[in-house]
Amino acid sequence: MVWKDEAFEIWTRGWGCMFPEGDSSRELLEKVQKTYYLVSLVDNDYVQGDLFAAFKI
């Protein structure tokens, strides 16, 4: 999960610094960094894979 921390850190450094301390947008970014999960979906069937089939209703 190290890459998750790095990804969110880059996000908050890039976007977070655009907002002043205490700003609701900055607080939202910080909250997402601390409480959300970063998920990576992989379909190893490169020829006939359908990664998005799991999301079809």
VOFI-160137 format. One record per atom (N, C-alpha, C): residue in three letters; residue number from 0; atom name; chain; x, y, z. Coordinates in steps of 0.2 Angstrom, whole numbers. Example, Ala and Ser with C-alpha at 12.3 -4.5 7.8 and 13.67 -1.06 7.14 Angstrom:
// residues 2
aa	i	at	ch	xx	yy	zz
ALA	0	N	A	66	-28	39
ALA	0	CA	A	62	-22	39
ALA	0	C	A	66	-16	39
SER	1	N	A	64	-11	35
SER	1	CA	A	68	-5	36
SER	1	C	A	64	0	39
***
This chain:
// residues 57
aa	i	at	ch	xx	yy	zz
MET	0	N	A	4	-6	0
MET	0	CA	A	0	0	0
MET	0	C	A	4	6	0
VAL	1	N	A	11	6	-1
VAL	1	CA	A	15	11	-1
VAL	1	C	A	13	16	-7
TRP	2	N	A	12	13	-12
TRP	2	CA	A	10	17	-18
TRP	2	C	A	4	21	-17
LYS	3	N	A	-1	19	-13
LYS	3	CA	A	-7	23	-12
LYS	3	C	A	-5	29	-8
ASP	4	N	A	-1	28	-3
ASP	4	CA	A	1	34	1
ASP	4	C	A	5	39	-3
GLU	5	N	A	9	37	-8
GLU	5	CA	A	13	41	-12
GLU	5	C	A	8	45	-17
ALA	6	N	A	3	41	-20
ALA	6	CA	A	-1	44	-25
ALA	6	C	A	-5	50	-21
PHE	7	N	A	-8	48	-15
PHE	7	CA	A	-12	53	-12
PHE	7	C	A	-8	59	-10
GLU	8	N	A	-2	58	-8
GLU	8	CA	A	3	63	-6
GLU	8	C	A	4	68	-12
ILE	9	N	A	5	65	-18
ILE	9	CA	A	6	69	-24
ILE	9	C	A	0	73	-25
TRP	10	N	A	-6	70	-24
TRP	10	CA	A	-12	74	-25
TRP	10	C	A	-13	80	-21
THR	11	N	A	-12	78	-14
THR	11	CA	A	-13	84	-9
THR	11	C	A	-7	89	-10
ARG	12	N	A	-1	87	-12
ARG	12	CA	A	4	92	-13
ARG	12	C	A	2	97	-19
GLY	13	N	A	0	93	-24
GLY	13	CA	A	-2	97	-31
GLY	13	C	A	-8	101	-30
TRP	14	N	A	-13	98	-28
TRP	14	CA	A	-19	102	-27
TRP	14	C	A	-20	105	-21
GLY	15	N	A	-18	102	-15
GLY	15	CA	A	-19	105	-9
GLY	15	C	A	-16	112	-8
CYS	16	N	A	-10	113	-11
CYS	16	CA	A	-6	119	-10
CYS	16	C	A	-10	125	-13
MET	17	N	A	-15	123	-18
MET	17	CA	A	-18	129	-21
MET	17	C	A	-23	132	-16
PHE	18	N	A	-25	129	-11
PHE	18	CA	A	-30	131	-6
PHE	18	C	A	-27	133	0
PRO	19	N	A	-29	139	4
PRO	19	CA	A	-26	141	10
PRO	19	C	A	-28	136	16
GLU	20	N	A	-24	136	21
GLU	20	CA	A	-25	132	27
GLU	20	C	A	-32	133	29
GLY	21	N	A	-36	128	31
GLY	21	CA	A	-43	129	34
GLY	21	C	A	-48	130	28
ASP	22	N	A	-46	130	22
ASP	22	CA	A	-51	131	16
ASP	22	C	A	-55	124	16
SER	23	N	A	-61	124	14
SER	23	CA	A	-65	118	14
SER	23	C	A	-63	113	9
SER	24	N	A	-60	116	3
SER	24	CA	A	-58	112	-2
SER	24	C	A	-52	108	0
ARG	25	N	A	-47	111	3
ARG	25	CA	A	-41	108	6
ARG	25	C	A	-43	103	11
GLU	26	N	A	-47	105	15
GLU	26	CA	A	-49	100	21
GLU	26	C	A	-52	94	17
LEU	27	N	A	-56	94	12
LEU	27	CA	A	-59	89	9
LEU	27	C	A	-53	84	6
LEU	28	N	A	-48	87	3
LEU	28	CA	A	-43	83	0
LEU	28	C	A	-39	80	5
GLU	29	N	A	-38	83	11
GLU	29	CA	A	-35	79	17
GLU	29	C	A	-39	74	19
LYS	30	N	A	-46	75	20
LYS	30	CA	A	-50	70	22
LYS	30	C	A	-50	64	18
VAL	31	N	A	-50	65	11
VAL	31	CA	A	-50	59	6
VAL	31	C	A	-44	56	7
GLN	32	N	A	-38	59	8
GLN	32	CA	A	-32	56	8
GLN	32	C	A	-32	51	14
LYS	33	N	A	-35	53	20
LYS	33	CA	A	-34	49	26
LYS	33	C	A	-40	44	26
THR	34	N	A	-45	44	23
THR	34	CA	A	-51	40	24
THR	34	C	A	-53	35	18
TYR	35	N	A	-50	37	12
TYR	35	CA	A	-52	33	6
TYR	35	C	A	-47	28	4
TYR	36	N	A	-49	23	0
TYR	36	CA	A	-44	18	-2
TYR	36	C	A	-43	19	-10
LEU	37	N	A	-37	18	-12
LEU	37	CA	A	-35	18	-19
LEU	37	C	A	-35	11	-22
VAL	38	N	A	-39	10	-27
VAL	38	CA	A	-40	3	-29
VAL	38	C	A	-38	3	-36
SER	39	N	A	-34	-3	-38
SER	39	CA	A	-32	-4	-45
SER	39	C	A	-35	-10	-47
LEU	40	N	A	-38	-10	-53
LEU	40	CA	A	-42	-16	-56
LEU	40	C	A	-37	-18	-62
VAL	41	N	A	-36	-25	-62
VAL	41	CA	A	-32	-28	-67
VAL	41	C	A	-36	-34	-70
ASP	42	N	A	-36	-34	-77
ASP	42	CA	A	-39	-40	-80
ASP	42	C	A	-33	-43	-84
ASN	43	N	A	-31	-49	-82
ASN	43	CA	A	-25	-52	-85
ASN	43	C	A	-26	-56	-91
ASP	44	N	A	-33	-56	-94
ASP	44	CA	A	-34	-59	-100
ASP	44	C	A	-34	-53	-105
TYR	45	N	A	-28	-53	-108
TYR	45	CA	A	-26	-47	-112
TYR	45	C	A	-29	-48	-119
VAL	46	N	A	-31	-54	-121
VAL	46	CA	A	-34	-55	-128
VAL	46	C	A	-41	-54	-128
GLN	47	N	A	-45	-57	-123
GLN	47	CA	A	-52	-56	-123
GLN	47	C	A	-55	-54	-117
GLY	48	N	A	-51	-50	-113
GLY	48	CA	A	-53	-48	-107
GLY	48	C	A	-58	-42	-107
ASP	49	N	A	-62	-42	-102
ASP	49	CA	A	-68	-37	-102
ASP	49	C	A	-68	-34	-94
LEU	50	N	A	-63	-30	-93
LEU	50	CA	A	-63	-28	-86
LEU	50	C	A	-69	-25	-83
PHE	51	N	A	-73	-21	-88
PHE	51	CA	A	-79	-18	-85
PHE	51	C	A	-85	-22	-85
ALA	52	N	A	-84	-28	-87
ALA	52	CA	A	-90	-33	-86
ALA	52	C	A	-93	-33	-79
ALA	53	N	A	-88	-33	-75
ALA	53	CA	A	-90	-33	-68
ALA	53	C	A	-95	-27	-65
PHE	54	N	A	-95	-22	-69
PHE	54	CA	A	-99	-16	-68
PHE	54	C	A	-105	-15	-71
LYS	55	N	A	-106	-20	-76
LYS	55	CA	A	-112	-20	-80
LYS	55	C	A	-118	-23	-76
ILE	56	N	A	-124	-20	-77
ILE	56	CA	A	-130	-22	-73
ILE	56	C	A	-134	-26	-78
***
